[in-house]
Amino acid sequence: MADEVRAGGRGAGARRDVVGGAAKVRGGWAGLLAAVPVLLLVGGVVLDVFGPVPYAGLPLLSASPLAACMVLAFRGAVITAAVACVLAVCVDVLVNRPLTAVVVNLLDVAVISVIALWLKWVVQRQGQRFAAVRAVAEVAQRAVLPLPPARVGAVSVATRYECADAEALVGGDFYAVRSTPFGVRALIGDVRGKGLTAVSTMAVATSAFREAAEQAATLRELAEHMDRALVRFVADVGDQPDALERFATAVLVEVSEEEGRVRLHHRGHPPPYLIRGGRVMSLEPAVPGLPLGLGLPEDAGVSGSDTFPFHQGDCLLLVTDGVTEARDRHGAYYEPCTRLAGRDVRTASEVVDTLVADVTHWTGGRRHDDMAILALAPVR
């Protein structure tokens, strides 16, 4: 399944995990990088003893603790710093330098070592705090935007969430899928803005959907319930500068297995795509609707539901504007209808995998907006 939440921009190749503030590279370069402090120590001794001028190797001895702090764990860096100090003294004694020179050279290496170790400790503490924050964020993300199962009722489900920020786990895009007495109902949407403000608004929208998906008789009633929830939320945070800008676009979906049809209710969101027999069709609404949470009268700009045939072999693809507004290096927008046409994709997960790979190729890996994808396909 392609239903994992990923932070965009993570490439293949050597994988780097930040541990204690140092980038520990796993792969063929690990041994070479770990040998750099040793090479600096050896080079410093050789230059200091056999070099053309006195103290030629002192810069290398001083640099070895700095290099160790970059490529080794904290204990290895401490050992390297201690060895550098001992070698500095031993070399000065070996070449019969005066006591003042021995002390000064030792202080040079020791001061640089202490500064390097202190910086490593600070970065290590920050790394530990960052890891703790990411762990909390991941738990919150799973609670706010849980991954749907691979199958809900008679519908196969595949999702993907990729944030424009490589360090983020979740943003303002959202989706949800529920099995209800009216059929399988699904939702995809996008909150205006980014950051914690968008996440909090997204949490209200998805919670309202899950709460009313099994009770609302129609998709329009379900959308109105979500709209009221967002309006109340805006009223609760009315003293904040961006309170009036907390709205969301959305498309609500209802798949009826008995009727072989899918109903769509649009609220200002990019239309879904129907993939059938290698063709990709954009399911435009008859009457476009306004986004949720604007607080307008219920009949203002509210569309009805559009119904389309939906049978075995079809796939409904819903995306956020991170897909439709993805641009290549020439500034051209990505167009799913043409880019996905003729592709040999048979399942919902294949559709999602193909779309993500194609968007990444189209943009060259550069993403300027979060991207959420939801694919639904009827199954027996």
Disulfide bonds with the S-S distance in Angstrom:
none
